[in-house]
Amino acid sequence: MNTYQHNYFVYPGITPDEYAFIQEATAGLSTFQMQTFMLVYNSRRKNPIDILFATLFGFLGLGGLQRFLTKQYGWGIIYMLTGGIFLIGTLHDLINYKSITNEYNNKLTYECYEIATAAK
């Protein structure tokens, strides 16, 4: 078993689903590739609590900040212009902040995997 697989628990707010997804996605990486993956993933990963706080700023007039953090720029602009789609979208994101974060982190896993496999 690769020793780096246990280091996923150092990520703040990691969910069991995210942990399982990362383990499955990185199963065939060499030690060097795993190090590369972890460095890139750690620097770009979003913590669910950060997304929660960004969503709460939507109730203070900064709607869409959570969407910009997860690289959903179109939705971020729409939220900014409509006051978080009249706060209904912000409320929806407040309830679903973990799934928004998991979706972003899952896409990031694929990107980091491609970067790691390109490293020799």
C-alpha positions in Angstrom: 0.0 0.0 0.0 1.3 3.4 -0.9 2.2 5.5 2.2 0.8 8.6 0.6 -2.8 7.2 0.6 -3.1 7.9 4.4 -2.1 11.5 4.0 -5.5 12.4 2.6 -6.8 12.8 6.1 -4.7 15.9 6.6 -7.0 17.7 4.2 -9.4 19.8 6.3 -13.0 18.9 5.8 -12.4 15.8 3.7 -15.5 13.7 3.3 -15.5 9.9 3.1 -16.8 10.1 -0.5 -13.9 12.4 -1.5 -11.4 10.2 0.2 -12.7 7.1 -1.6 -12.8 8.9 -4.9 -9.2 10.1 -4.6 -8.0 6.6 -3.5 -9.7 5.0 -6.5 -8.4 7.6 -8.9 -4.8 7.4 -7.8 -4.5 3.7 -7.4 -2.0 3.1 -10.2 0.3 6.1 -9.6 4.0 5.6 -8.8 5.5 7.2 -5.7 6.8 10.2 -7.6 3.5 10.6 -9.5 1.7 10.4 -6.2 3.8 13.1 -4.7 3.2 15.3 -7.7 -0.6 14.6 -7.4 -0.7 15.4 -3.7 1.3 18.7 -4.1 -1.0 19.9 -6.9 -4.2 18.7 -5.4 -3.4 20.1 -2.0 -2.7 23.6 -3.4 -5.9 23.7 -5.4 -8.4 21.8 -3.3 -11.4 23.6 -1.8 -12.4 23.0 1.8 -16.2 22.7 2.3 -16.1 25.1 5.2 -14.6 27.8 3.0 -17.4 27.3 0.5 -19.9 27.5 3.3 -18.5 30.9 4.5 -18.4 32.2 0.9 -22.1 31.2 0.5 -23.0 33.0 3.7 -21.5 36.2 2.3 -24.3 36.0 -0.3 -26.7 37.1 2.4 -24.5 40.2 2.9 -24.7 41.2 -0.7 -21.7 39.3 -2.1 -23.8 36.7 -3.9 -21.9 34.2 -6.1 -18.6 34.2 -4.3 -18.9 30.4 -3.8 -19.4 30.0 -7.5 -16.3 32.0 -8.4 -14.3 29.9 -5.9 -15.4 26.7 -7.6 -14.7 28.1 -11.1 -18.3 28.4 -12.1 -17.9 31.9 -13.4 -21.1 32.1 -15.4 -23.2 31.3 -12.3 -21.1 33.6 -10.2 -21.9 36.5 -12.5 -25.6 35.6 -12.6 -25.6 35.4 -8.8 -23.8 38.8 -8.5 -26.2 40.5 -10.8 -29.4 39.0 -9.3 -28.5 39.1 -5.6 -27.9 35.4 -5.5 -30.9 34.9 -7.8 -33.0 36.8 -5.2 -31.4 34.9 -2.3 -33.1 31.6 -3.4 -30.0 30.4 -5.2 -27.9 31.4 -2.2 -30.2 29.4 0.1 -30.0 26.5 -2.2 -26.2 26.7 -2.2 -26.2 27.0 1.6 -28.0 23.6 1.8 -25.8 22.0 -0.9 -22.4 23.5 -0.2 -20.8 20.1 0.4 -22.0 18.7 -3.0 -20.7 21.9 -4.7 -17.4 21.4 -3.1 -17.3 17.6 -3.9 -18.1 18.3 -7.5 -15.3 20.8 -7.8 -12.8 18.5 -6.0 -13.8 15.5 -8.2 -13.0 17.5 -11.3 -9.8 18.7 -9.7 -8.8 15.1 -9.0 -9.0 14.3 -12.8 -6.9 17.4 -13.6 -4.3 16.6 -11.0 -4.2 13.0 -12.2 -3.4 14.2 -15.7 -0.6 16.4 -14.3 0.8 13.6 -12.2 0.8 11.1 -15.1 2.6 13.6 -17.3 5.4 13.8 -14.7 7.9 11.0 -15.1 
